[in-house]
């Protein structure tokens, strides 16, 4: 179920219940917006598109680019985009199942490490999810501890991973 289909859909569709197909249509198209101050003259506002991002988990970065010799090369690699990891195409169904099981175990281990292991300030992290977009400095992550907040611009790795 998408985020738009709950309270947001009531706002977008004037309080009406809508089908998942209509919600999907809205998420995949641009929304036209107009603004009025007197209910007579309408000002066109630039179109926008919903970005239905979801986050599955975060993970600490372990042993990043140890094989790379220079800090400059490591930094270049850190900033570079990556391909989305998938099972090899020529894999059998059994190999794909094993690959997915290994991936699920790795995710569980990463979640456990984040929940149970303290790290120093500045530790590198990955954010995994779906539908991330390359938005430059417009994409922000907010870390919050009690009243303290820190906004950072993540590094876009691919549509399923930020750093």
Beta strands, then each sheet from edge to edge (+ up, - down):
strand 1: 30-36
strand 2: 42-49
strand 3: 54-60
strand 4: 125-130
strand 5: 141-145
strand 6: 148-152
strand 7: 156-158
strand 8: 161-162
sheet 1: 1+ 2-
sheet 2: 3+ 4- 8+ 7-
sheet 3: 5+ 6-
end
